[in-house]
Amino acid sequence: MAPSSSPRPSLAPYPEIPVQDLLSRSAERLPHKVAVIDGERTFTYAQIEEMSNRFASSLAAEGLKVADRVGIFAPNCVEFAIAFFGILRAGGIPSTVNSSYVERELAFQMNDCGASVLIVHEAMLEITEKAKSHSLDVRQLIVIRPGNQDAGSFWGLIESASGQPPEFAIDPKEDVAALPYSSGTTGLAKGVELTHFNLTSNVVQIEACQPENPVASEDDVVLVHLPLFHIYGLQVLMNLYLSVGATLVMMSRFDMGEFLGLLVKHRVTQLFTVPPVAQGLTMVPGLKDLDISALKGIMLAAAPTSTDLQIRVSEAMGVPVIQGYGMTELSPASHVDYTDGRNRPGSVGQLTPDTQEKIVDVETGGTEVAPGETGELLVRGPQVMKGYFNNPEATAETLTSDGWLHTGDIVRADEDGYIWVLDRKKELIKYKGFHAPPAELEGLLLTHPAIADSAVIG
């Protein structure tokens, strides 16, 4: 069988630009528009652009070299965005750190990627100090203290900056723009090398998936409650929406009451979330009394969502709910469903533009299966990672020589190429020669009105 290609129109050739240009273009076009709302603080595109440039200038003056890795250990906040783009403009590579990490995990990631600088929010400073007992070794620690401009602090470096960011050559297809960590299909967390081309191509792909009902525009307001250290938040909520000139509303930690309050207060137009939050929304009393009339749609991703839950969320929120699929190694998206009548509840939709897929037998890893049969999903396209940082063995296990990425996810496709994600390959329960996907069974259990949550083990 021949690999399946995306039914969506091709967008090739993709722009070969640095990721930081996504912000710069919006700052040039909409300098006075509000880019980020963070609590009581608001920042325009011109301000974010200027601050990231000033931070880049200070990083270079402090000794940061091209391709140096810089950790960002912070909750969602405006400083996260400024740091991310500032690192890129200084020639560095941001490595975003899970904000729930304990000291051992923080030390592992920073040492594994060889970070020379760590930007840490004051809320995580105690964990950072403890990480030194686990051999955390960075040349410079920059602390984010909102409102504090002490010398050497995050805001102090921005305030004291002089000169312009350094000039250096960038090869978008080869140069790494971000180094998030992922467990991938197996084993310990690994640094995922995502190039400028990977990230910018996927932003373009996602934006183009709904031509008749654009998912992102300068008129949108998005609630950034998904963590920016994760590729879903980083790419879809931050990079995509900054690239079109939208307004981002930051939320540092999830709380359902605050979440709903921000939806109403800021008249959020697009909501990207995950199944546990969606499940919670269906259980909120008085939800229909809230004025969320500005909301146009909801996207669910990051884990399988049952058809039943998808329909219940749509009914509870009064807007279309669709699913998408991706992973860190895919920058992150490879599949998105439609917002018009072509959507199929329970499915993650069809391939993003210029993306290919094949579904292979779980046991052999090579034989392609027929529509309706289950197998492992393989993906190829401009968004596929360069590889795992300093880990050629893991790269070879995941990426084929001709560019196919083994996702490790078990799926099935219908005759039209719509994909249903069943579970992770490593989570499959083998019973009497059959493969039982726990997530599919959990979804079935949740259709019973007396069951609020479920977990299948074996």
C-alpha positions in Angstrom: 0.0 0.0 0.0 1.2 3.5 -0.8 1.4 6.0 2.1 -1.6 8.3 2.5 -1.1 12.0 1.7 -3.0 15.0 3.1 -6.2 15.8 1.3 -5.7 19.5 2.2 -4.2 21.8 -0.4 -0.4 22.0 -0.5 1.2 25.1 1.0 4.7 24.4 -0.3 7.1 26.0 -0.5 7.2 26.8 3.2 8.9 30.1 4.4 12.4 29.5 5.6 12.5 32.1 8.4 13.7 32.2 12.0 11.0 31.5 14.6 11.5 35.0 16.1 10.3 36.5 12.9 6.8 35.3 13.7 6.7 37.9 16.6 8.6 40.6 14.6 6.1 40.6 11.8 3.2 41.1 14.1 5.1 43.8 16.0 5.7 45.6 12.8 2.1 45.3 11.6 0.3 45.8 15.0 2.8 47.6 17.3 0.2 49.1 19.7 -2.1 46.0 19.9 -2.2 44.2 23.2 -0.2 41.0 22.8 -0.2 39.6 26.3 -2.4 40.0 29.4 -0.8 38.6 32.5 -3.0 39.3 35.6 -3.1 43.1 35.9 -0.2 43.6 33.5 -0.7 44.2 29.7 2.0 44.3 27.0 1.7 45.4 23.4 3.5 43.7 20.5 6.0 46.6 20.3 6.8 46.1 24.0 7.3 42.4 23.7 9.5 42.9 20.7 11.6 45.6 22.4 12.0 43.6 25.6 13.0 40.4 23.9 15.6 42.4 21.9 16.9 44.0 25.0 17.1 40.6 26.8 18.9 39.2 23.8 21.4 42.0 23.9 22.1 41.4 27.6 22.4 37.6 27.2 25.1 38.2 24.5 26.9 40.7 26.7 26.9 38.2 29.5 28.7 35.7 27.3 25.9 33.6 25.6 27.2 32.1 22.4 25.4 30.8 19.3 23.8 27.4 19.9 24.2 27.6 23.7 21.3 25.9 25.4 19.3 28.0 27.9 16.7 26.5 30.3 13.4 28.2 31.0 11.9 27.0 34.3 8.8 29.1 34.9 5.0 29.0 34.9 3.0 30.7 32.2 3.8 34.4 32.3 4.8 37.2 30.0 8.4 36.7 31.0 8.3 33.2 29.5 7.5 34.7 26.0 10.1 37.4 26.3 12.7 34.9 27.4 11.9 32.5 24.6 12.2 35.0 21.8 15.2 36.8 23.6 17.1 33.5 23.7 16.5 32.9 20.0 17.6 36.5 19.1 20.8 36.0 21.1 21.5 32.9 19.1 20.7 30.5 21.9 18.4 27.5 22.0 15.6 27.5 24.6 15.1 24.3 26.5 11.7 24.5 28.2 11.5 22.8 31.6 8.3 21.1 33.1 7.3 23.5 35.8 6.2 20.6 38.1 9.7 19.1 38.0 11.5 18.3 41.3 15.2 19.0 41.7 16.4 15.7 40.4 14.4 16.1 37.1 15.5 19.7 36.7 19.2 18.8 37.1 18.9 15.9 34.7 17.5 18.0 31.9 19.9 20.9 32.3 22.9 18.6 32.5 21.7 16.4 29.7 21.3 19.3 27.3 24.4 21.1 28.6 22.6 24.3 29.5 24.9 27.2 30.2 22.2 29.5 31.6 19.0 28.8 33.5 16.1 31.3 33.7 14.1 30.5 36.7 10.9 32.1 38.2 11.2 33.0 41.8 8.4 30.4 42.6 10.8 27.7 41.5 14.0 29.1 43.1 13.9 26.7 46.1 13.8 23.6 43.8 16.6 25.1 41.7 18.8 25.6 44.7 18.1 22.0 45.8 19.0 20.8 42.3 22.6 21.8 43.0 22.8 18.7 45.2 22.0 16.7 42.1 24.9 18.2 40.2 23.0 21.0 38.5 25.7 22.9 36.8 24.9 26.1 34.9 27.2 29.1 34.4 24.5 31.7 35.1 21.2 31.7 37.0 18.7 34.5 36.0 15.8 34.9 38.3 12.4 36.2 37.2 11.0 38.5 39.9 8.0 40.4 38.5 8.5 44.1 39.3 12.1 43.6 40.5 14.9 45.1 38.5 17.9 44.1 40.7 21.2 43.8 38.8 21.5 40.4 37.2 17.8 39.6 37.5 15.6 39.0 34.5 14.1 42.5 34.5 17.4 44.0 35.6 19.1 42.6 32.5 16.3 44.1 30.3 16.6 47.5 32.0 20.4 47.6 31.8 20.6 46.4 28.2 22.6 48.5 25.7 23.0 47.9 22.0 21.2 45.6 19.6 21.0 41.8 19.6 24.0 40.1 18.0 23.9 39.3 14.2 24.5 35.8 13.1 23.6 33.5 10.2 20.6 31.1 10.6 19.9 28.0 8.5 16.2 27.4 9.3 16.2 23.8 8.0 19.3 22.8 10.1 19.5 25.1 13.1 17.7 24.0 16.2 15.2 26.6 17.5 13.8 24.7 20.6 14.8 21.8 22.7 11.8 20.6 24.7 12.1 17.3 26.5 9.8 14.3 25.8 9.8 10.7 26.8 9.1 9.9 23.2 7.9 6.4 22.4 10.0 4.8 25.2 12.4 5.5 28.0 13.7 8.5 29.8 13.0 12.1 28.7 15.0 13.1 25.7 15.8 16.5 24.1 13.7 16.9 21.0 15.6 19.0 18.4 13.0 21.1 16.6 14.4 23.4 13.9 13.2 26.8 12.9 11.7 25.2 9.8 9.9 22.6 11.8 8.2 25.1 14.1 7.4 27.8 11.5 6.1 25.2 9.0 3.8 23.7 11.6 2.4 27.1 12.5 1.6 27.6 8.9 0.1 24.1 8.6 -2.2 24.6 11.6 -3.4 28.0 10.6 -4.4 26.7 7.1 -6.4 23.7 8.4 -9.7 25.7 8.5 -9.7 28.0 5.5 -13.5 28.6 5.6 -13.5 29.2 9.4 -10.0 30.5 10.4 -8.8 29.1 13.7 -6.4 32.1 14.3 -6.7 35.8 13.5 -5.7 39.1 15.0 -9.2 39.4 16.4 -8.8 36.3 18.6 -8.3 36.2 22.3 -6.9 32.9 23.6 -6.6 31.6 27.2 -3.1 30.3 27.8 -3.8 27.8 30.5 -1.9 24.9 29.0 1.8 25.0 30.1 4.1 26.9 27.8 6.9 24.4 28.6 4.9 21.8 26.6 4.9 21.9 22.8 1.1 22.2 22.7 1.1 25.5 24.6 4.4 26.8 23.2 3.5 26.3 19.5 -0.3 26.4 19.3 -1.1 29.0 22.0 2.0 31.2 21.9 3.7 31.0 18.5 0.7 30.5 16.3 -1.4 33.2 18.0 1.5 35.8 18.3 2.2 35.2 14.6 -1.3 36.4 13.6 -1.5 39.3 16.1 -4.0 37.8 18.6 -4.1 38.6 22.3 -2.9 36.0 24.8 -4.3 35.8 28.3 -1.8 34.1 30.7 -2.9 31.7 33.4 0.0 30.5 35.6 -1.8 27.4 37.2 -5.1 25.7 36.4 -8.1 26.4 38.6 -11.5 25.8 37.2 -13.1 28.9 38.8 -10.4 31.2 37.6 -10.4 29.5 34.2 -14.1 30.2 33.8 -13.7 33.7 35.1 -11.0 34.6 32.6 -13.1 33.1 29.8 -15.9 35.5 30.7 -13.8 38.6 31.6 -11.6 38.6 28.5 -14.2 37.3 26.1 -12.0 34.5 25.0 -12.7 33.4 21.4 -10.7 30.2 20.9 -10.1 27.5 23.5 -7.5 24.8 23.2 -7.5 22.3 26.0 -7.1 18.7 27.1 -9.6 15.9 27.9 -9.4 16.2 31.8 -10.4 19.9 31.6 -13.1 19.0 29.1 -14.4 16.3 31.5 -14.4 18.9 34.3 -16.4 21.4 32.2 -19.2 18.9 31.7 -19.5 18.8 35.5 -19.6 22.5 36.3 -23.0 23.5 37.8 -24.5 26.7 36.2 -22.2 26.7 33.3 -25.0 27.8 30.9 -25.5 30.9 33.0 -22.0 32.2 32.2 -21.6 34.7 29.3 -19.1 32.9 27.1 -20.8 34.0 23.9 -17.5 35.2 22.4 -16.2 31.6 22.3 -16.2 30.2 18.7 -14.8 26.8 19.2 -12.8 24.3 21.3 -9.9 22.1 20.2 -9.1 18.9 22.3 -5.7 17.3 22.0 -2.8 15.7 24.0 -4.7 12.5 24.8 -7.5 10.4 23.3 -11.0 11.8 23.7 -14.1 9.6 23.4 -16.9 10.5 21.1 -19.3 10.8 24.0 -17.1 13.3 25.9 -16.6 15.4 22.8 -20.3 15.6 22.2 -21.1 16.4 25.9 -18.5 19.2 26.0 -20.0 20.7 22.8 -23.5 20.6 24.3 -22.3 22.1 27.6 -20.3 24.9 26.1 -22.6 25.6 23.1 -19.8 25.6 20.5 -18.2 23.2 18.0 -15.6 20.9 19.6 -13.0 19.2 17.4 -9.9 17.1 18.1 -6.3 17.3 16.9 -3.4 15.0 17.1 0.3 15.5 17.6 3.4 15.1 19.8 6.5 17.0 20.6 8.4 15.3 17.9 5.9 16.6 15.4 6.2 20.3 16.4 3.4 19.2 17.4 0.5 18.8 15.0 0.0 16.2 12.2 -3.8 15.8 12.2 -6.7 18.3 12.8 -10.4 17.8 12.3 -12.7 20.2 10.6 -15.0 22.8 12.2 -17.6 22.5 9.4 -19.9 19.5 8.6 -16.9 17.4 7.6 -15.9 16.8 11.2 -16.3 13.3 12.7 -16.7 13.1 16.5 -14.2 10.9 18.1 -11.7 11.4 15.3 -8.6 13.6 15.3 -9.4 14.4 11.7 -7.2 14.3 8.7 -3.6 15.1 7.9 -2.3 18.7 8.0 -1.2 20.0 4.6 1.9 18.4 3.1 2.0 15.5 5.6 2.0 11.8 4.9 1.0 8.9 7.1 1.0 5.1 7.1 -0.4 2.7 9.6 1.7 -0.5 10.2 1.2 -3.8 12.0 2.1 -3.5 15.6 4.1 -6.7 15.7 6.0 -6.4 12.4 6.4 -2.6 12.3 6.5 -2.8 8.6 3.4 -4.3 7.0 0.7 -1.6 6.3 -2.8 -2.4 7.6 -6.1 -1.9 5.7 -8.6 0.8 6.6 -10.5 -0.1 9.8 -7.6 -2.2 11.2 -5.5 -1.0 14.1 -1.8 -0.3 13.9 1.0 2.1 14.7 0.9 5.5 13.1 4.0 6.7 11.2 4.2 10.3 10.0 6.4 12.2 7.5 6.3 15.9 6.8 8.1 19.3 7.3 7.2 19.3 11.0 9.0 16.1 11.8 11.9 16.7 14.3 15.5 16.7 13.4 16.3 14.1 16.0 17.0 13.6 19.7 19.8 15.7 21.2 23.0 13.7 21.5 21.1 10.4 21.3 21.6 8.7 17.9 20.3 5.4 19.2 16.9 6.8 20.2 16.8 8.8 17.0 17.4 5.7 14.9 14.7 3.8 16.8 12.2 6.6 16.1 13.1 8.1 12.7 13.6 6.0 9.6 16.3 6.8 7.1 13.7 8.2 4.7 12.0 10.5 7.2 9.2 8.4 8.8 8.5 9.1 12.5 7.3 6.2 14.6 4.7 7.9 16.8 4.2 4.9 19.1 0.5 5.6 19.0 -2.1 2.9 18.1 -4.7 4.2 15.7 -7.2 3.2 13.0 -8.3 5.0 9.9 -11.5 5.0 7.9 -11.8 4.9 4.1 -11.5 8.7 4.0 -8.4 8.9 6.0 -9.9 10.2 9.3 -7.9 8.9 12.2 -9.1 7.5 15.6 -6.3 7.4 18.3 -6.8 4.4 20.5 -3.8 4.3 22.9 0.0 4.4 23.2 1.8 1.3 21.9 3.5 0.8 25.2 0.2 0.9 27.1 -1.5 -1.9 25.1 -2.7 -4.8 27.2 -2.1 -8.2 25.6 -4.8 -10.7 26.3 -5.0 -14.1 24.6 -3.3 -12.8 21.5 -5.3 -9.7 21.3 -4.2 -6.1 21.9 -6.6 -4.2 24.2 -6.2 -0.4 24.2 -6.9 0.9 27.8 -8.0 4.4 26.6 -10.6 3.0 24.3 -12.1 0.8 27.2 -12.0 3.8 29.5 -13.9 5.9 27.0 -16.5 3.2 26.8 -16.9 3.1 30.6 -17.3 6.8 30.7 -20.5 6.6 28.6 -22.3 5.3 31.7 -23.9 8.2 33.6 -22.9 6.8 37.0 -19.2 6.8 36.1 -17.3 10.1 36.5 -13.8 8.7 35.7 -12.2 5.4 34.9 -8.8 3.7 34.6 -8.1 0.4 32.9 -5.0 -1.6 34.0 -3.7 -5.0 33.1 
